[in-house]
Amino acid sequence: MQHHGEKIRCKARRSIRAHQGLVCADACGTIEGEIDNLGRRMISVAWDNGPLMYVFPDEIKVEEGRTEEPAMAPTGSRQIVSMRSALRGSASGSSEKVT
């Protein structure tokens, strides 16, 4: 069961290049949120090596059982729970939409 405010940890499935920098394959980060960009779902990840960038769900994998507690009480912990479910679905080929 998730505690309120925990953040989901993830890893890059492959190297990701963006104007913010390069994230190497297997780099770890923390999922910060999710947006819809022109009909595409994108996940905001704060990578441990510094950059904060948006990635597609198939570019990351959720690290099961790896979460961290933020210093302040969260907003949107329900969104994080539904995001975890959606990310699991995208890894198995599902096109389930998160609301």
N, C-alpha and C positions, 0 to 999 in steps of 0.2 A: 504494500500500500504506500502511496506517495504521501509525503508530508507537504503541507502548504509551503510554497516558496522554494522548493528544491529546483535546481536547474539540471537539465538533462545534458549529459556528456556525450560526445560523438567523436568519430574519427573520419578522416578523409579517405575515401575509397581509392582515390588516385590523386596525382598532383593537380592542383587547381591554380591557374594563373589568372590574375586580375590586376587592375590598375593599383590596387592596394598592396600588392605584393604576390609572392608565391607561397602557396601552402603545399608542402610535400605530402606524398602519400603516407598514410598512417599517422599524420599529425593529429593531435587531440585538440578539442575545443569545447565550448559550452554553447548550447542553443539558447539564443536570446529571444527569438520571436519568429513570426511568419508573416509574409505579405502575399498579396495576389498582384502580379505585375503582368498586365495585358493578357489575362487568362492563364498565366503560368504561376504555379505555386513556388515561392522561394523562401528559404529558411535563412534567418540571420544567425551567423555563428561568430562568436568571439574566440578566435584561435589563440592557443596558449603562446604562440610565437609573436603575438602582437596584433595582426590585422583583424578588423571586424568586417566581414563581407557576407554578401548574400550568395547562397549556393542553391542548386537544385536538389531536391530530395534524393535523387539517385547518386549524388556525389558524396553523400555521407552515410555512415551507418551508426545507429544508436548503440552505445556501449551499455549493454544490459547490466542493471544493478549499480551503475556508476552515476551518482548524482552529487550535487554539492548544495549546501545551504547558503543562501545569500545573507548578508549582514542585516538587511532590512526586510520587513514583511513585503510580500510580493503583491502584485496585481496580475490577474490573468493566469492563476495556477490551473484553472480549468482548461485554458487553451493549451498549456503545456501537456496535460494528460491526453487531450484529444490529438495533439501533434505527435506524441509518442505512438499512439495507435495508428495514425495515418502514415508515419514513417515505416512502421512495421509492414503496413499494407503495400507501400510503394516498393519495398524490397522484394515482395513476393509477386509483384506485377499487378497489384490491384490499383484501380484508379479512383478509389474512394476519396470524396471531397470533404475537407474539414470545414465545419461551420462554427 
